[in-house]
Each structure stands twice: as C-alpha cells, then as structure tokens.
Amino acid sequence: MMLPQNAVILSVILLLSATPCSTSSENSGEDMDNLKDLLFTSLQSVVALNDLVTTLTLRVADLTLSLAQTRADIQSRETEVDKLVADTRAGLEGEIAAVKSAAREVMIVNGEEAGSEPSCARVCAGTTGRGTTTWNDVPSNGVNLSVDISQCGFVKVPTVTTSVEGRTNQWRATGLAAVYSTTTESFDMWVEGRISNPTGGNAESWGWNVEWVAVGFVC
C-alpha cells in the first residue's frame, strides 16, 4: 500500500509532467508558483496527517495499557472476593459446628415426662432477685414463693435445682432446695425458719431470694 506522502508527491510530479509548456514566461512563472503552493499545502497536509496518526497511535497504546491494568485490577478484586467468601464460609461452618457441639453438651438422661430430641435440650437459670422477692407468710414460721420460669420456653416439665441466697439466717432455715409443683411455667418454694423466724417481712429484710437452674426440653 502506497504511503500518503508518496502518493501526494507522485500526484505533483504527474501534474508537472502534464502541464503544457507556456509560450509566455510570465504565465510559466505563475504556474510554477501555483504548483509550489500546491506542493507546500500538500506537504503540510501530510505532516498534519502524520501528527494525527501518531496521536491516535499513542492514544490507542494508552487505552490498551489502561485496559490491561483494568483487567489486572478486576482479577485482583475477584481473588480478594473469593478469599473473603471462603473465609466467611469457613467462619460460618465453624460457628454452626460450635452450636451443634454446644447442643450436644446438654444431656438429659430422664425427666418428669418422656424425652424429646437431644438438640431440644436447654439449660435455663435465674434468680428472683435481691430486694425484689416478696415472700408469703405461712404457719410454723414459714414463708413460700412461686417462681416464674415461663421465659425459658419449656414444653415439658423441667428438672429444677434451687438455693436460697441472702445476707443472713438462710443457713438456719430448712427447705432451701425443696421444689414443689413444678410445671413448664413455674415452681413453688416453702422455707421454714426453725431458729430465726422469716415471717413478718424478715425474709425480705434479710435479702432472701431464690436462685435456680432448670434443665428441660424446649421443642
């Protein structure tokens, strides 16, 4: 393929060859000036075209380099995302395994009712609270209390263990671990003070409260 500048120069030469000889030197000089102007203008066009081609070539090279860098960045981000997904999946699998393992750590050998799935076993604990426990007076220097365990969500009667916590005199009492009438919602406590009478508000002033742990099935 012929280069543009060569084509222009060849065109000028052909034009010169085809130009008839003028009998007037004045006309001949004028024609030569016109041809020189044409040649000069053509060469300027060729230079401008070359500059444009060079500029476009440089822009294409820049775009090619930018595209390559973009591809590299995308591949790097894809690698980071893949690693993040893998780490997240591994973390979730570890947490799920830990939950399953924790569920297996609660074993109920037997209870008040027929058992359920091992994964349904739960431990629930609480206290009636210091200063927030109201005891009911009963004969023979005794007090009783109904403890709410409904928030545990048991669907079968749980096994309940209790203790009475306070500032004083509970060590003299009896019935601190005696549990009555347990249901999925509550249980009762009856405590007798053989030496120190807990009635008449004494149990409250001593800070007596029931601390309990219940183990049962929630499904």
BALUMKOL-602900 format. One record per residue (C-alpha): x, y, z; residue in three letters. Coordinates in steps of 0.2 Angstrom, whole numbers, plus 5000, padded with zeros to 4 digits. Layout:
N
XYZALA ...
END
This chain:
219
500050005000MET 500750174995MET 501150295009LEU 500150455009PRO 501650575006GLN 502250474992ASN 500550474983ALA 500550664985VAL 502250694978ILE 501850574964LEU 500250674960SER 501350834960VAL 502550754948ILE 501250694936LEU 500450864937LEU 502050944932LEU 502350824918SER 500550854911ALA 500751044912THR 500951114894PRO 502451224890CYS 501851404890SER 502451524877THR 502451664890SER 503751674903SER 502551774914GLU 501251634913ASN 502651504916SER 503251584932GLY 501451604938GLU 501151414935ASP 502651364944MET 502151474959ASP 500451394959ASN 501251224959LEU 502451264973LYS 500951324983ASP 500051164980LEU 501551064984LEU 501851155000PHE 500051145005THR 500050955001SER 501650935012LEU 500851025026GLN 499350915025SER 500450765025VAL 501350825041VAL 499750865049ALA 499050685045LEU 500650605051ASN 500450705068ASP 498650645069LEU 499150465066VAL 500550475079THR 499250555092THR 497950425088LEU 499350285089THR 499850355106LEU 498050355112ARG 497750185107VAL 499350125116ALA 498750215132ASP 497050135130LEU 497749965128THR 498849995143LEU 497350055153SER 496349905148LEU 497749785153ALA 497849875170GLN 495949865172THR 495949685169ARG 497349655181ALA 496349755194ASP 494749655191ILE 495749495193GLN 496449555209SER 494749605216ARG 494049435211GLU 495449355220THR 495049455236GLU 493149425234VAL 493449235233ASP 494549245248LYS 493349345258LEU 491949225253VAL 492949075258ALA 493449145275ASP 491649195278THR 491049025274ARG 492348945285ALA 491949055299GLY 490049015297LEU 490448825296GLU 491448845312GLY 490048935321GLU 488748815316ILE 489948665322ALA 490148755338ALA 488248775341VAL 487948595337LYS 489348545349SER 488648655362ALA 486948575360ALA 487648405362ARG 488448455378GLU 486748465387VAL 486248285390MET 484548245399ILE 484548065405VAL 482748065411ASN 481448185417GLY 479748215423GLU 479048175406GLU 479548075390ALA 481148145382GLY 481248245366SER 482648265353GLU 484348295361PRO 484548455351SER 483048525360CYS 483848515377ALA 484148685386ARG 484848755402VAL 483948905409CYS 484448995425ALA 483849145435GLY 483549225452THR 482049315460THR 483249455464GLY 483949535480ARG 482649665486GLY 481349615473THR 480749455480THR 479149455490THR 478849305502TRP 477149255508ASN 477049215527ASP 476349035531VAL 476148955548PRO 477548875558SER 478749015555ASN 478748985536GLY 478749085520VAL 478349025502ASN 478549095485LEU 478049045467SER 479449065455VAL 479149115436ASP 480149015423ILE 478949045408SER 480349145399GLN 481348985397CYS 480148915384GLY 480048735391PHE 478748625383VAL 479048485395LYS 479148495414VAL 481048535418PRO 482148475432THR 482448615444VAL 483848645457THR 483648785469THR 484548885483SER 484149025494VAL 485349175493GLU 485349315505GLY 486349415518ARG 485949315534THR 485049175543ASN 484649075527GLN 485848945533TRP 484748915548ARG 483248885538ALA 482548715530THR 481848685513GLY 483048795504LEU 483248665490ALA 481448595491ALA 480448615475VAL 478548595474TYR 477348595460SER 478448615445THR 477748655428THR 478348725412THR 477948895418GLU 478348895437SER 478848805453PHE 478448845472ASP 479648855487MET 479248835505TRP 480548885518VAL 480448865537GLU 481448965549GLY 481648855565ARG 482848965574ILE 482649135565SER 480849175560ASN 480749235542PRO 478949295543THR 478349475545GLY 479549545532GLY 481149475539ASN 481449365524ALA 481449525513GLU 482549625525SER 483749485525TRP 483849485506GLY 483249315504TRP 482949265485ASN 482849105476VAL 484249065464GLU 483848925452TRP 484348815437VAL 483148725426ALA 483548595413VAL 482248535400GLY 481648525383PHE 481048675373VAL 480448585357CYS 
END
